[in-house]
């Protein structure tokens, strides 16, 4: 006599996922019987397994029977609603079309590609300007609390490049530092013209004033780093990711162009009033 307890069929029947796939089918069958017109909806057992697996990952532990049943019920309800939505042609919506188009783009560009050393080097040399680092300055920022023109004696000290502690002896204000400031940074903080003046100045020369609601600002350059393009060896990972993104976009467009050839595009003119 065959021992069914150890047979493949017995093991399959003891598999929890199979139970829930069967339950899903039964739930849908019950739904179909309660409707006047019988409908058939094929359920994907692999999708149910994947959802159960994902739910367990999110929970960080095995799901109880009730929790597994809730996942299955949610999937069944979702598929019923999708089927009903398609029946009512609710998919004929610009937002739905956009989602489907984006998903199709992901499908078409699914292959993971990697550049060769030669391709990486060629991409880097062809896009060096993208990786060029802007010139930066390390600055002292001196702020006098008042907005009135500075006294002649103080102006003379500023023109001599005096240190902040000397400049603030008889005038209320504060001093702070700005490190790694680009021309764009200064233009955003102050103005384009003031940024031009600062970058054109010699090191340790005060430039100002720039008047704001905080008072008047004076800047001087302590050190500067000229614009430069880092060598490929120091930014290999960034260049590699950029190459992949560029190549995927190119291949995706080729796939779309190929698909486009399968269609005849007809644009219907709207009714003229």
TORDOTI-888590 format. One line per field, with one value per residue: residue number from 0; residue in one letter; x, y negated, z of N, C-alpha, C in turn. Coordinates in nm, 2 decimals, padded with zeros to 4 digits. Layout:
BEGIN
resi = (NUM,...)
resn = (a,...)
n.x = (X,...)
n.y = (Y,...)
n.z = (Z,...)
ca.x = (X,...)
ca.y = (Y,...)
ca.z = (Z,...)
c.x = (X,...)
c.y = (Y,...)
c.z = (Z,...)
//
This chain:
BEGIN
resi = (0,1,2,3,4,5,6,7,8,9,10,11,12,13,14,15,16,17,18,19,20,21,22,23,24,25,26,27,28,29,30,31,32,33,34,35,36,37,38,39,40,41,42,43,44,45,46,47,48,49,50,51,52,53,54,55,56,57,58,59,60,61,62,63,64,65,66,67,68,69,70,71,72,73,74,75,76,77,78,79,80,81,82,83,84,85,86,87,88,89,90,91,92,93,94,95,96,97,98,99,100,101,102,103,104,105,106,107,108,109,110,111,112,113,114,115,116,117,118,119,120,121,122,123,124,125,126,127,128,129,130,131,132,133,134,135,136,137,138,139,140,141,142,143,144,145,146,147,148,149,150,151,152,153,154,155,156,157,158,159,160,161,162,163,164,165,166,167,168,169,170,171,172,173,174,175,176,177,178,179,180,181,182,183,184,185,186,187,188,189,190,191,192,193,194,195,196,197,198,199,200,201,202,203,204,205,206,207,208,209,210,211,212,213,214,215,216,217,218,219,220,221,222,223,224,225,226,227,228,229,230,231,232,233,234,235,236,237,238,239,240,241,242,243,244,245,246,247,248,249,250,251,252,253,254,255,256,257,258,259,260,261,262,263,264,265,266,267,268,269,270,271,272)
resn = (x,x,x,x,x,x,x,x,x,x,x,x,x,x,x,x,x,x,x,x,x,x,x,x,x,x,x,x,x,x,x,x,x,x,x,x,x,x,x,x,x,x,x,x,x,x,x,x,x,x,x,x,x,x,x,x,x,x,x,x,x,x,x,x,x,x,x,x,x,x,x,x,x,x,x,x,x,x,x,x,x,x,x,x,x,x,x,x,x,x,x,x,x,x,x,x,x,x,x,x,x,x,x,x,x,x,x,x,x,x,x,x,x,x,x,x,x,x,x,x,x,x,x,x,x,x,x,x,x,x,x,x,x,x,x,x,x,x,x,x,x,x,x,x,x,x,x,x,x,x,x,x,x,x,x,x,x,x,x,x,x,x,x,x,x,x,x,x,x,x,x,x,x,x,x,x,x,x,x,x,x,x,x,x,x,x,x,x,x,x,x,x,x,x,x,x,x,x,x,x,x,x,x,x,x,x,x,x,x,x,x,x,x,x,x,x,x,x,x,x,x,x,x,x,x,x,x,x,x,x,x,x,x,x,x,x,x,x,x,x,x,x,x,x,x,x,x,x,x,x,x,x,x,x,x,x,x,x,x,x,x,x,x,x,x,x,x,x,x,x,x,x,x)
n.x = (00.08,00.05,00.22,00.08,00.14,00.40,00.42,00.47,00.23,00.10,00.28,00.26,-00.01,00.02,00.14,00.14,00.11,-00.02,-00.26,-00.37,-00.38,-00.57,-00.78,-00.81,-00.90,-01.15,-01.28,-01.31,-01.47,-01.70,-01.77,-01.83,-02.05,-02.24,-02.31,-02.51,-02.42,-02.19,-01.84,-01.51,-01.20,-00.87,-00.63,-00.31,-00.10,00.17,00.20,00.05,00.21,00.44,00.34,00.27,00.53,00.66,00.50,00.57,00.84,00.82,00.69,00.87,00.86,00.71,00.39,00.07,-00.21,-00.44,-00.34,-00.22,-00.44,-00.57,-00.39,-00.43,-00.70,-00.70,-00.55,-00.73,-00.95,-00.84,-00.79,-01.04,-01.15,-00.99,-01.06,-01.33,-01.30,-01.17,-01.38,-01.56,-01.42,-01.25,-00.99,-00.93,-00.79,-00.60,-00.41,-00.38,-00.28,-00.04,00.09,00.10,00.26,00.50,00.56,00.60,00.83,01.01,01.00,01.11,01.37,01.50,01.73,02.04,02.33,02.68,02.97,03.26,03.61,03.72,03.49,03.40,03.61,03.59,03.34,03.38,03.58,03.43,03.24,03.36,03.31,03.08,03.18,03.34,03.46,03.36,03.53,03.62,03.60,03.75,03.64,03.64,03.38,03.27,03.05,02.90,02.69,02.54,02.40,02.50,02.73,03.08,03.31,03.59,03.83,03.79,03.74,03.98,04.13,04.00,04.07,04.34,04.34,04.30,04.29,03.99,03.94,04.06,03.92,03.67,03.70,03.60,03.35,03.03,02.96,03.01,03.21,03.26,03.31,03.32,03.33,03.45,03.29,03.11,03.09,02.82,02.70,02.77,02.63,02.37,02.34,02.41,02.44,02.46,02.63,02.79,02.91,03.07,03.25,03.38,03.51,03.68,03.86,04.17,04.35,04.30,04.20,03.95,03.62,03.34,03.08,02.81,02.48,02.23,01.94,02.06,02.27,02.58,02.78,03.11,03.35,03.64,03.90,04.05,04.17,04.18,04.04,04.11,03.90,03.85,03.89,03.83,04.04,03.96,03.99,03.93,03.66,03.53,03.30,03.08,03.09,03.05,02.79,02.66,02.71,02.57,02.31,02.28,02.32,02.12,01.90,01.94,01.92,01.66,01.52,01.57,01.44,01.18,01.15,01.16,00.93,00.75,00.74,00.57,00.32,00.06,00.01,-00.27,-00.42,-00.70,-00.90,-01.05,-01.40,-01.51,-01.64)
n.y = (00.12,-00.22,-00.48,-00.77,-00.98,-01.05,-01.11,-01.31,-01.44,-01.46,-01.63,-01.86,-01.92,-02.00,-02.24,-02.58,-02.80,-02.70,-02.64,-02.90,-03.00,-02.83,-02.91,-03.17,-03.13,-03.01,-03.22,-03.41,-03.26,-03.24,-03.50,-03.53,-03.37,-03.51,-03.71,-03.82,-03.77,-03.53,-03.54,-03.49,-03.49,-03.48,-03.39,-03.47,-03.25,-03.27,-03.54,-03.58,-03.43,-03.59,-03.82,-03.74,-03.68,-03.93,-04.07,-03.93,-04.00,-04.28,-04.27,-04.15,-03.90,-03.57,-03.54,-03.52,-03.29,-03.44,-03.68,-03.61,-03.53,-03.78,-03.91,-03.76,-03.80,-04.08,-04.08,-03.94,-04.11,-04.34,-04.25,-04.19,-04.45,-04.57,-04.42,-04.50,-04.77,-04.78,-04.67,-04.87,-05.05,-05.23,-05.26,-05.43,-05.69,-05.97,-05.99,-05.72,-05.62,-05.74,-05.62,-05.35,-05.39,-05.47,-05.24,-05.06,-05.17,-05.11,-04.83,-04.79,-04.88,-04.71,-04.55,-04.51,-04.70,-04.74,-04.95,-04.91,-04.96,-05.12,-05.24,-05.38,-05.56,-05.71,-05.82,-05.98,-06.17,-06.29,-06.42,-06.60,-06.86,-06.84,-06.73,-06.91,-07.10,-07.39,-07.70,-07.79,-07.98,-08.06,-08.26,-08.56,-08.70,-09.01,-09.19,-09.50,-09.64,-09.87,-10.06,-10.28,-10.49,-10.40,-10.54,-10.76,-10.69,-10.42,-10.32,-10.35,-10.16,-09.93,-09.94,-09.89,-09.62,-09.54,-09.33,-09.16,-09.19,-09.43,-09.61,-09.59,-09.72,-09.97,-09.97,-09.83,-09.49,-09.18,-08.89,-08.62,-08.30,-08.19,-07.90,-07.72,-07.86,-07.91,-08.10,-08.11,-08.05,-08.29,-08.48,-08.40,-08.44,-08.71,-08.92,-08.91,-09.10,-09.17,-08.93,-08.91,-09.12,-09.02,-08.79,-08.89,-09.03,-09.08,-08.85,-08.88,-09.13,-09.36,-09.36,-09.56,-09.79,-09.55,-09.61,-09.50,-09.39,-09.32,-09.48,-09.61,-09.43,-09.30,-09.14,-08.93,-08.75,-08.46,-08.22,-08.06,-07.82,-07.71,-07.65,-07.31,-06.99,-06.68,-06.39,-06.09,-05.86,-05.93,-05.97,-05.75,-05.59,-05.76,-05.85,-05.60,-05.54,-05.75,-05.69,-05.45,-05.54,-05.72,-05.54,-05.36,-05.52,-05.58,-05.33,-05.26,-05.46,-05.37,-05.13,-05.22,-05.36,-05.15,-05.01,-05.21,-05.20,-04.99,-05.09,-05.28,-05.61,-05.80,-06.11,-06.24,-06.51,-06.76,-06.84,-07.12,-07.42)
n.z = (00.00,-00.08,00.08,00.14,00.30,00.26,00.00,-00.31,-00.37,-00.12,00.02,-00.14,-00.09,00.17,00.16,00.25,00.08,-00.15,-00.04,00.00,-00.26,-00.36,-00.20,-00.29,-00.55,-00.49,-00.36,-00.56,-00.73,-00.58,-00.58,-00.85,-00.88,-00.74,-00.91,-01.18,-01.44,-01.53,-01.48,-01.57,-01.41,-01.43,-01.19,-01.07,-00.94,-00.88,-00.84,-00.61,-00.43,-00.44,-00.32,-00.07,00.02,00.01,00.20,00.43,00.44,00.49,00.73,00.89,01.00,01.00,00.86,01.02,00.98,00.95,00.86,00.62,00.48,00.46,00.29,00.06,00.01,-00.04,-00.28,-00.45,-00.44,-00.56,-00.82,-00.91,-00.90,-01.09,-01.32,-01.34,-01.38,-01.63,-01.78,-01.77,-01.92,-01.79,-01.80,-02.00,-01.97,-01.92,-01.72,-01.65,-01.88,-01.89,-01.67,-01.76,-01.99,-01.87,-01.72,-01.93,-02.05,-01.85,-01.87,-02.13,-02.10,-01.93,-01.92,-01.76,-01.81,-01.86,-01.89,-02.10,-02.03,-02.23,-02.34,-02.11,-02.07,-02.31,-02.29,-02.06,-02.16,-02.36,-02.22,-02.04,-01.95,-01.79,-01.56,-01.46,-01.19,-01.03,-00.97,-00.64,-00.34,-00.02,00.23,00.43,00.61,00.69,00.89,00.94,01.17,01.12,00.84,00.74,00.55,00.60,00.83,00.74,00.85,00.91,00.66,00.54,00.68,00.59,00.32,00.35,00.41,00.67,00.97,01.09,01.38,01.44,01.28,01.40,01.64,01.72,01.61,01.59,01.51,01.33,01.26,01.03,00.86,00.52,00.35,00.06,-00.13,-00.43,-00.74,-00.81,-00.56,-00.42,-00.58,-00.54,-00.26,-00.23,-00.48,-00.84,-00.95,-00.72,-00.67,-00.89,-00.84,-00.61,-00.70,-00.88,-00.72,-00.55,-00.33,00.02,00.01,00.10,-00.01,-00.08,00.02,00.07,00.11,00.33,00.51,00.74,00.78,00.66,00.44,00.41,00.22,00.20,00.02,00.13,00.05,-00.27,-00.50,-00.81,-01.10,-01.20,-01.36,-01.23,-01.24,-01.42,-01.27,-01.01,-01.01,-01.10,-01.04,-01.05,-01.32,-01.45,-01.37,-01.49,-01.76,-01.79,-01.75,-01.97,-02.18,-02.15,-02.19,-02.46,-02.58,-02.50,-02.65,-02.90,-02.90,-02.87,-03.11,-03.29,-03.22,-03.29,-03.57,-03.62,-03.62,-03.77,-03.77,-03.72,-03.71,-03.60,-03.69,-03.49,-03.47,-03.66,-03.55)
ca.x = (00.00,00.13,00.22,00.05,00.19,00.53,00.41,00.47,00.10,00.07,00.36,00.20,-00.13,00.05,00.21,00.04,00.08,-00.12,-00.39,-00.42,-00.41,-00.70,-00.88,-00.83,-00.99,-01.28,-01.34,-01.35,-01.58,-01.82,-01.81,-01.89,-02.18,-02.34,-02.34,-02.60,-02.34,-02.07,-01.72,-01.39,-01.09,-00.75,-00.55,-00.17,-00.05,00.31,00.18,00.01,00.33,00.53,00.28,00.29,00.67,00.68,00.43,00.65,00.96,00.78,00.65,00.99,00.83,00.61,00.25,-00.03,-00.31,-00.54,-00.27,-00.20,-00.57,-00.59,-00.31,-00.49,-00.83,-00.66,-00.52,-00.85,-01.04,-00.77,-00.81,-01.19,-01.17,-00.92,-01.15,-01.45,-01.26,-01.15,-01.51,-01.62,-01.33,-01.20,-00.84,-00.92,-00.77,-00.46,-00.32,-00.36,-00.20,00.10,00.15,00.13,00.37,00.62,00.59,00.65,00.96,01.09,01.01,01.20,01.51,01.52,01.86,02.15,02.44,02.80,03.06,03.40,03.71,03.73,03.36,03.40,03.71,03.54,03.23,03.44,03.64,03.32,03.16,03.44,03.25,02.98,03.25,03.43,03.43,03.37,03.62,03.57,03.67,03.73,03.62,03.60,03.26,03.26,02.92,02.88,02.55,02.47,02.40,02.55,02.87,03.18,03.40,03.71,03.94,03.76,03.75,04.13,04.17,03.95,04.15,04.47,04.32,04.32,04.22,03.86,03.94,04.10,03.81,03.55,03.73,03.51,03.23,02.96,02.95,03.05,03.29,03.24,03.38,03.25,03.43,03.40,03.18,03.13,03.03,02.68,02.67,02.77,02.52,02.24,02.34,02.42,02.39,02.55,02.74,02.88,02.99,03.17,03.35,03.46,03.59,03.78,03.95,04.29,04.34,04.31,04.15,03.81,03.53,03.21,02.98,02.68,02.39,02.12,01.87,02.14,02.37,02.66,02.87,03.24,03.41,03.78,03.94,04.17,04.23,04.10,04.07,04.06,03.81,03.93,03.82,03.90,04.07,03.86,04.02,03.87,03.51,03.49,03.17,02.99,03.10,02.99,02.64,02.61,02.72,02.46,02.18,02.28,02.31,01.98,01.81,01.96,01.87,01.52,01.46,01.58,01.33,01.05,01.15,01.13,00.78,00.67,00.73,00.46,00.19,00.03,-00.05,-00.38,-00.47,-00.84,-00.92,-01.17,-01.51,-01.51,-01.77)
ca.y = (00.00,-00.34,-00.57,-00.90,-01.09,-01.10,-01.13,-01.45,-01.50,-01.50,-01.74,-01.97,-01.96,-02.06,-02.37,-02.69,-02.89,-02.63,-02.66,-03.03,-03.01,-02.77,-03.00,-03.29,-03.09,-02.99,-03.35,-03.46,-03.18,-03.28,-03.64,-03.52,-03.31,-03.60,-03.81,-03.77,-03.71,-03.46,-03.59,-03.41,-03.58,-03.39,-03.45,-03.43,-03.19,-03.32,-03.68,-03.56,-03.39,-03.71,-03.92,-03.69,-03.69,-04.07,-04.10,-03.88,-04.09,-04.41,-04.25,-04.10,-03.77,-03.49,-03.58,-03.43,-03.25,-03.55,-03.78,-03.55,-03.54,-03.92,-03.94,-03.70,-03.87,-04.21,-04.06,-03.91,-04.23,-04.42,-04.19,-04.21,-04.59,-04.60,-04.37,-04.58,-04.90,-04.75,-04.65,-05.00,-05.13,-05.34,-05.27,-05.53,-05.80,-06.02,-05.95,-05.57,-05.60,-05.79,-05.52,-05.24,-05.43,-05.47,-05.10,-05.00,-05.22,-05.02,-04.69,-04.80,-04.91,-04.62,-04.49,-04.59,-04.70,-04.79,-05.00,-04.87,-05.06,-05.21,-05.32,-05.47,-05.67,-05.79,-05.90,-06.09,-06.27,-06.36,-06.50,-06.66,-06.98,-06.79,-06.69,-07.03,-07.16,-07.54,-07.77,-07.82,-08.07,-08.06,-08.40,-08.62,-08.79,-09.11,-09.26,-09.61,-09.64,-09.99,-10.07,-10.42,-10.48,-10.39,-10.66,-10.76,-10.61,-10.28,-10.29,-10.34,-10.03,-09.83,-09.94,-09.83,-09.48,-09.52,-09.22,-09.19,-09.23,-09.57,-09.68,-09.59,-09.78,-10.09,-09.96,-09.71,-09.40,-09.04,-08.83,-08.47,-08.25,-08.12,-07.80,-07.66,-07.94,-07.93,-08.23,-08.09,-08.07,-08.44,-08.54,-08.37,-08.51,-08.86,-08.95,-08.87,-09.20,-09.16,-08.80,-08.94,-09.20,-08.94,-08.69,-08.97,-09.10,-09.01,-08.78,-08.96,-09.27,-09.37,-09.41,-09.59,-09.71,-09.50,-09.65,-09.41,-09.42,-09.29,-09.58,-09.61,-09.31,-09.32,-09.01,-08.92,-08.61,-08.41,-08.12,-08.02,-07.70,-07.73,-07.55,-07.20,-06.87,-06.57,-06.27,-05.98,-05.76,-05.97,-05.98,-05.64,-05.54,-05.86,-05.84,-05.48,-05.55,-05.85,-05.62,-05.36,-05.62,-05.77,-05.43,-05.30,-05.61,-05.57,-05.20,-05.27,-05.53,-05.28,-05.03,-05.29,-05.39,-05.02,-04.99,-05.31,-05.15,-04.90,-05.16,-05.39,-05.72,-05.88,-06.22,-06.29,-06.66,-06.79,-06.91,-07.26,-07.49)
ca.z = (00.00,-00.10,00.19,00.09,00.38,00.21,-00.15,-00.35,-00.36,00.02,00.05,-00.21,-00.02,00.30,00.13,00.28,-00.04,-00.23,00.03,-00.02,-00.40,-00.38,-00.14,-00.38,-00.66,-00.44,-00.33,-00.69,-00.78,-00.50,-00.63,-00.98,-00.87,-00.69,-01.01,-01.28,-01.55,-01.48,-01.53,-01.54,-01.39,-01.40,-01.08,-01.09,-00.81,-00.85,-00.79,-00.47,-00.35,-00.43,-00.23,00.07,00.06,00.04,00.32,00.54,00.45,00.55,00.87,00.96,01.06,00.93,00.87,01.07,00.88,00.92,00.79,00.49,00.42,00.43,00.17,-00.06,-00.01,-00.10,-00.42,-00.52,-00.46,-00.65,-00.95,-00.94,-00.93,-01.22,-01.43,-01.36,-01.44,-01.77,-01.84,-01.78,-02.00,-01.71,-01.83,-02.11,-01.89,-01.95,-01.61,-01.66,-02.00,-01.85,-01.58,-01.84,-02.07,-01.79,-01.69,-02.06,-02.06,-01.76,-01.93,-02.25,-02.06,-01.81,-01.91,-01.69,-01.90,-01.80,-02.00,-02.10,-01.99,-02.34,-02.34,-02.00,-02.10,-02.42,-02.23,-01.98,-02.24,-02.44,-02.12,-01.93,-01.89,-01.69,-01.43,-01.42,-01.07,-01.04,-00.88,-00.51,-00.25,00.12,00.25,00.56,00.59,00.79,00.88,01.03,01.21,01.06,00.70,00.70,00.50,00.71,00.85,00.65,00.91,00.90,00.52,00.52,00.73,00.50,00.20,00.38,00.43,00.81,01.03,01.15,01.52,01.44,01.22,01.49,01.77,01.75,01.53,01.62,01.40,01.35,01.15,01.01,00.74,00.41,00.29,-00.06,-00.20,-00.58,-00.79,-00.80,-00.42,-00.38,-00.65,-00.47,-00.13,-00.24,-00.61,-00.95,-00.96,-00.60,-00.69,-00.99,-00.77,-00.52,-00.77,-00.95,-00.63,-00.50,-00.20,00.14,-00.01,00.14,-00.11,-00.03,00.10,00.02,00.21,00.35,00.63,00.86,00.79,00.54,00.43,00.34,00.20,00.14,-00.01,00.20,-00.04,-00.38,-00.58,-00.95,-01.16,-01.25,-01.39,-01.16,-01.33,-01.43,-01.16,-00.88,-01.02,-01.19,-01.02,-01.10,-01.47,-01.48,-01.36,-01.60,-01.89,-01.79,-01.77,-02.11,-02.27,-02.13,-02.26,-02.60,-02.62,-02.49,-02.76,-03.02,-02.89,-02.90,-03.25,-03.35,-03.20,-03.36,-03.71,-03.63,-03.61,-03.86,-03.69,-03.78,-03.62,-03.64,-03.67,-03.42,-03.55,-03.67,-03.52)
c.x = (00.09,00.11,00.20,00.11,00.33,00.53,00.42,00.34,00.06,00.15,00.30,00.08,-00.10,00.12,00.11,00.01,-00.02,-00.26,-00.45,-00.45,-00.55,-00.81,-00.91,-00.92,-01.13,-01.35,-01.39,-01.47,-01.71,-01.87,-01.88,-02.03,-02.29,-02.37,-02.43,-02.53,-02.22,-01.95,-01.61,-01.27,-00.97,-00.66,-00.41,-00.12,00.09,00.30,00.14,00.13,00.42,00.47,00.29,00.43,00.70,00.62,00.51,00.78,00.93,00.75,00.77,00.97,00.73,00.47,00.16,-00.13,-00.40,-00.47,-00.25,-00.33,-00.61,-00.51,-00.38,-00.62,-00.80,-00.63,-00.64,-00.93,-00.97,-00.80,-00.95,-01.21,-01.11,-01.01,-01.27,-01.42,-01.23,-01.28,-01.58,-01.53,-01.27,-01.05,-00.82,-00.90,-00.62,-00.37,-00.28,-00.26,-00.05,00.17,00.19,00.25,00.50,00.66,00.65,00.79,01.06,01.11,01.11,01.34,01.55,01.66,01.96,02.27,02.56,02.90,03.19,03.49,03.72,03.60,03.35,03.49,03.65,03.43,03.28,03.50,03.54,03.23,03.24,03.38,03.15,03.05,03.34,03.38,03.46,03.47,03.55,03.66,03.65,03.74,03.60,03.48,03.26,03.13,02.92,02.73,02.47,02.48,02.45,02.69,02.97,03.26,03.53,03.82,03.92,03.77,03.90,04.18,04.13,04.03,04.29,04.46,04.34,04.24,04.09,03.86,03.98,03.98,03.69,03.58,03.63,03.38,03.16,02.94,02.99,03.14,03.26,03.31,03.29,03.35,03.36,03.29,03.21,03.07,02.88,02.63,02.66,02.66,02.39,02.23,02.34,02.36,02.50,02.67,02.84,02.96,03.10,03.29,03.44,03.55,03.70,03.89,04.07,04.27,04.37,04.27,04.00,03.73,03.39,03.18,02.86,02.58,02.27,02.04,01.95,02.25,02.45,02.77,03.00,03.30,03.56,03.82,04.06,04.24,04.13,04.14,04.02,03.97,03.90,03.84,03.89,03.93,03.97,03.87,03.95,03.72,03.46,03.35,03.06,02.98,03.03,02.84,02.58,02.61,02.60,02.33,02.17,02.26,02.17,01.88,01.82,01.90,01.71,01.46,01.47,01.47,01.19,01.04,01.11,00.98,00.70,00.65,00.62,00.33,00.18,-00.05,-00.15,-00.43,-00.60,-00.85,-01.05,-01.28,-01.50,-01.64,-01.80)
c.y = (-00.12,-00.43,-00.72,-01.01,-01.14,-01.12,-01.28,-01.52,-01.55,-01.62,-01.87,-02.02,-02.03,-02.20,-02.48,-02.77,-02.83,-02.65,-02.79,-03.06,-02.95,-02.85,-03.12,-03.25,-03.07,-03.12,-03.41,-03.39,-03.22,-03.42,-03.62,-03.46,-03.41,-03.71,-03.74,-03.71,-03.65,-03.51,-03.50,-03.50,-03.49,-03.46,-03.39,-03.38,-03.25,-03.46,-03.67,-03.52,-03.51,-03.81,-03.87,-03.70,-03.83,-04.12,-04.05,-03.96,-04.22,-04.39,-04.20,-03.97,-03.70,-03.54,-03.48,-03.39,-03.36,-03.66,-03.73,-03.56,-03.68,-03.96,-03.88,-03.77,-04.01,-04.19,-04.03,-04.03,-04.33,-04.38,-04.21,-04.36,-04.63,-04.55,-04.45,-04.72,-04.89,-04.74,-04.78,-05.10,-05.25,-05.35,-05.38,-05.67,-05.85,-05.98,-05.80,-05.55,-05.64,-05.68,-05.40,-05.27,-05.42,-05.33,-05.03,-05.05,-05.14,-04.88,-04.69,-04.82,-04.83,-04.57,-04.57,-04.58,-04.77,-04.84,-04.92,-04.98,-05.17,-05.30,-05.42,-05.59,-05.76,-05.88,-06.01,-06.20,-06.35,-06.44,-06.56,-06.78,-06.95,-06.77,-06.81,-07.09,-07.31,-07.59,-07.80,-07.91,-08.04,-08.21,-08.43,-08.71,-08.88,-09.19,-09.37,-09.62,-09.76,-09.99,-10.20,-10.40,-10.48,-10.52,-10.65,-10.68,-10.46,-10.23,-10.27,-10.20,-09.91,-09.82,-09.88,-09.68,-09.45,-09.39,-09.26,-09.24,-09.38,-09.66,-09.69,-09.65,-09.89,-10.08,-09.82,-09.62,-09.26,-09.00,-08.68,-08.43,-08.18,-08.03,-07.74,-07.73,-07.95,-08.07,-08.22,-08.11,-08.22,-08.52,-08.52,-08.44,-08.66,-08.90,-08.91,-08.97,-09.19,-09.04,-08.83,-09.02,-09.12,-08.85,-08.77,-09.03,-09.01,-08.95,-08.89,-09.10,-09.27,-09.43,-09.44,-09.74,-09.66,-09.52,-09.55,-09.46,-09.39,-09.39,-09.59,-09.50,-09.35,-09.18,-09.02,-08.77,-08.58,-08.31,-08.10,-07.90,-07.72,-07.62,-07.43,-07.08,-06.75,-06.46,-06.16,-05.88,-05.80,-05.98,-05.87,-05.60,-05.64,-05.86,-05.71,-05.48,-05.65,-05.78,-05.52,-05.43,-05.67,-05.66,-05.37,-05.39,-05.60,-05.44,-05.20,-05.35,-05.45,-05.18,-05.10,-05.32,-05.26,-04.99,-05.08,-05.27,-05.05,-04.96,-05.27,-05.49,-05.80,-05.98,-06.27,-06.44,-06.67,-06.86,-07.06,-07.32,-07.59)
c.z = (00.00,00.02,00.13,00.17,00.34,00.06,-00.18,-00.34,-00.22,00.06,-00.02,-00.14,00.11,00.28,00.16,00.16,-00.13,-00.17,00.00,-00.17,-00.42,-00.32,-00.23,-00.49,-00.61,-00.41,-00.46,-00.74,-00.71,-00.55,-00.76,-00.97,-00.82,-00.79,-01.12,-01.40,-01.50,-01.55,-01.49,-01.52,-01.35,-01.30,-01.09,-00.95,-00.78,-00.79,-00.64,-00.38,-00.33,-00.33,-00.09,00.11,00.09,00.17,00.44,00.56,00.53,00.70,00.96,01.03,00.97,00.96,00.94,00.96,00.84,00.84,00.64,00.41,00.38,00.30,00.05,-00.09,-00.08,-00.24,-00.50,-00.55,-00.56,-00.79,-01.00,-00.98,-01.07,-01.34,-01.45,-01.42,-01.59,-01.85,-01.87,-01.86,-01.92,-01.73,-01.94,-02.04,-01.91,-01.84,-01.61,-01.77,-01.97,-01.76,-01.67,-01.93,-01.99,-01.75,-01.81,-02.08,-01.97,-01.81,-02.05,-02.21,-01.94,-01.80,-01.84,-01.78,-01.82,-01.91,-01.99,-02.06,-02.11,-02.36,-02.23,-02.02,-02.21,-02.37,-02.15,-02.06,-02.32,-02.35,-02.01,-01.87,-01.78,-01.56,-01.39,-01.29,-01.07,-00.94,-00.75,-00.43,-00.11,00.16,00.40,00.52,00.71,00.78,00.99,01.05,01.15,00.91,00.65,00.64,00.61,00.71,00.77,00.71,00.90,00.75,00.48,00.56,00.64,00.37,00.22,00.41,00.58,00.86,01.09,01.29,01.53,01.38,01.31,01.63,01.81,01.67,01.56,01.50,01.43,01.23,01.15,00.88,00.65,00.34,00.16,-00.14,-00.35,-00.62,-00.78,-00.66,-00.38,-00.46,-00.59,-00.33,-00.14,-00.37,-00.71,-00.95,-00.84,-00.61,-00.79,-00.93,-00.68,-00.59,-00.84,-00.85,-00.60,-00.36,-00.09,00.12,00.02,00.02,-00.05,-00.04,00.02,00.13,00.21,00.48,00.76,00.88,00.66,00.55,00.35,00.33,00.16,00.12,00.07,00.11,-00.16,-00.45,-00.72,-01.00,-01.21,-01.28,-01.33,-01.26,-01.32,-01.31,-01.03,-00.89,-01.10,-01.17,-01.07,-01.25,-01.52,-01.48,-01.46,-01.73,-01.90,-01.82,-01.91,-02.20,-02.27,-02.20,-02.41,-02.65,-02.61,-02.61,-02.89,-03.02,-02.92,-03.05,-03.33,-03.34,-03.28,-03.51,-03.73,-03.64,-03.72,-03.78,-03.77,-03.68,-03.67,-03.60,-03.59,-03.51,-03.54,-03.64,-03.62)
//
